[in-house]
């Protein structure tokens, strides 16, 4: 017995050990990177958007801070980026709360404490306002400087003792510093350096010349500098000050001490922990061309004296037009470098002195500026571009330069100030609109949204409440849809950002830009990046005929600018890349752009150009292909032609509707993620070839989080072909992570009555075929087997358009309940409370089903028809789905019973209707003057700002206009502004469809 027991025990232990070993393999497999990513995708456990949180002119309360932050956290937002806004964007103010004042400091500390409590991260702009770096108390000598001059005519014999005129300055600042005097012969047309006399320390205290001049008539130019007077005008008045000198580290130290350091001291234990980021927003601080150390900096960087050449600023040509243009290049290059080194780069150094603190940077400017953004690439822990809500086009041209900046410099994140809104779209964008705009941004290269904007709501009970002036999409708890769809939309964004932040961007082309160009043409089916001179010099090498970067980014072709003037060091680098195996496209070099050693440099560059391109200085080259070293140089060819000659196939080839598909491709080791988007308002069917071989495609739906195998696909040589249907503005990921195992039982084609359904196929999320029409279906498999299914009738339909009972949200102007005999848009209703209603209403009715309609091979699809704007579906007291975009349909099969079923559809619309309706009530606010937004044609959009905080708000008492529902700090609408479609409009139906599980017929 003991032996038997021992044997049984031994067998048991062996079996157990086998189970444990096998289980360990299963656990290991399930915890692999791919499986974890799939789980995170399904659970929407990806990076969520950041949000821009504007504190408007000191109108801030602790109640509002807690309300805002909890509302952000509720929908999944974990990062806030604070801005202090005022100036032209807000007339109302709380005079008791001033920047860095006692109450303000208390509110800042409270915000950081609340962020810590909620597990959120906090960031802020480096100064009050949104551009660029200014603060109260900054001295005029530390502000942005500009070069000024005045001219005085003198005679050489009597010049000494003459008063030399000084350029006029603004009395407000009363600041001027001399640089030098420059004397030239009067009337001299062809100036040379020999004609120029530079005089330093040439004036006495009374502005009289204390130096002698040669005989003759002379013109004396008195060059000096003064402040530009630029201020951070978008800041609250209490936070306004002069903009700091962007080319002077000493000045930036003083600015740092005035504002950012005080914030960090105030944050205390939160610095580098909860307080995670300091930002420079897009540069809008205007022109600067001087700094006190400009002459010394220029001499060090360019190798020759600056002062004689200042006459070029006064529109003189010196030596020759060529020499003058070379000096202008050198001057601009020096300004670019000083902005990069002493502003952006030095601010990053100061930020990094606090462990854990990061620099968020929008590395470009808008409007008038005098530096080239290509010079500041590579600076910042996270770089950010911007895009405005479509159809506005502002900001979109920043995406390619900034995303390239990230790709080339090894930065995983391409952030974007997202959905900045023009005033004509105020409160009129729903989540479906945002998806359409956001999907395009994803395809352009963005992989982290920073939502613009959410003005702090100091009075949370007043809605829609505070706005960021008349800009922005107005995200936040005051939106009608914040508790009705925002969380689901953010889950969608999170899933997209999860995959778009994986691995590396896939690009075939890299364009060298020596200065920012307005447009870079990238052939259809391919993606491209931009690099600058410094990046090409320091980060590019060649391996296996590909351009390679340290983090693994690769490019197959380098394209040079047409007018390629460059320094010898860069010419030698390009030559080395070609010798090492690179493919380069260009028409040859055009010389050296700088003045110092221009002849020697040009000869050196000419030699390299003739070797590489067979030419020098040609703006348009004859077609040549030269094999040099291990590489190849194409001259006179377009990028598209070179790609074809190099047999580089399209990464994504759309066989139909090529212009109607947007896409982007990321590669993470052995997994490829393609994000595919239909940018049109029509349903589209596509046939797509992906440049992927021997892999099996999967379809990952970022709306639902569901992942399925692509039903019909095939591998052809080096491509994988699929057929894909996308609804209007629809999107999905096509993921390649599994090897093609050559399954001969997979589906090859499906036809109906002899017509191939490749682009008309209707399937469920788990790849079951929907028999949507009567007829004969034929399914053929790759093993050449064929199955025929006869469908004798069209799907059954239950219409639900009549007799709905509707409950309206309280305190929004409508009666609590109403009966809709027929479904109509709310603005068509005779009751003004419903006609002008904005908010959420619940539609209820019942419907009957029998057992035949609930068979296992049936699908019940609820189709709501038209909905404005978001619907939540509940069947038999069980929540089915929140539907925040068309099509407004959902599978309700698993929620239905035989007999009576209860259906509830909760619908949320937008704010404009109620705001417009309130214009029929007496006014109880004081408004400023009408302002117009002239960029809209043919008629400008008009609006006005709230002039003062109403006393009924301050004192928290009943408002005088008792029937008004809304309160908003900007008046966007007029009494006769057309109302928006709203509500459940229909037609509503349940389609009872037969489905076929293809697995059961193989």
Secondary structure, DSSP 8 states (H G I E B T S, - for coil): -HHHHHHHHHHHHHHHHHHHHHHHHHHHHHTSHHHHHHHHHHTT-S---EEEEEEETT---HHHHHHHHHHHHHTT--EEEEEEE-GGG-----TT--TTSHHHHHHHHHHHHHHHHHT-EEEEESSSSSSS-B-TT--GGGB-EEEEEEEEEEETTT-TT-B-------TTT---EEEEEEEEETT-SSB-GGG-EEESS-B-TTSBB-S---SSEEEEEEEEEEE---B-TTS-GGG--BBB-TT-HHHHHHHHHHTHHHHHHHHGGGBTTTEEEEEE-SB-S----B-TTHHHHHHHHHSS-SGGGGGGGGT--BS-HHHHHHHHHHHHHHHHHHIIIIIIHHHHHHHHTSTT-EEEE---B-SS--S-GGGGTT-SSEEEEEEE-TT--TTTTHHHHHHHHHHHTT---EEEEEEE--GGGTT---HHHHHHHHHHHHHHT--EEEEEEEE--SSTTSSEE--STT-S---STTSTTTTTTHHHHHHHHHHHHHHHTSSEE--SEEEE-SS--S-----TT--EEEE-HHHHHHH-EEETTEEE-TTS-EESEEE--SSB---HHHHHHHHHHHHTT-EEE-S-B----SSTTHHHHHHHHHHHHHHHHS-SS-SS---EEEEETTEEEEES--HHHHHHHTT---SEEESS-GGG-EEEEEEETTEEEEEEE--SSS-EEEEEEES--SEEEEEE-TTT--EEE-SSEEEETTEEEEEEEE-TT-EEEEEEEEE----TTSEEEEEETTEE-TTT--B-TTSEEEE-SSEEEEEEETTS-EEEEEE-S--EEEE--EEEEEEE-TTSSS-SEEEEEE---GGG-SSHHHHT--SEEEEEEEEEE-GGGG-TTEEEEEE-BEEESEEEEEETTEEEEEE-SSS-EEE-GGG--SEEEEEEEEEE--SHHHHHHGGGS---S-B---EEETTSSSS-EEEEEB-S--HHHHTT---SSTT---EESEE---TT------EEEE--EEEEEEEEEGGGG-
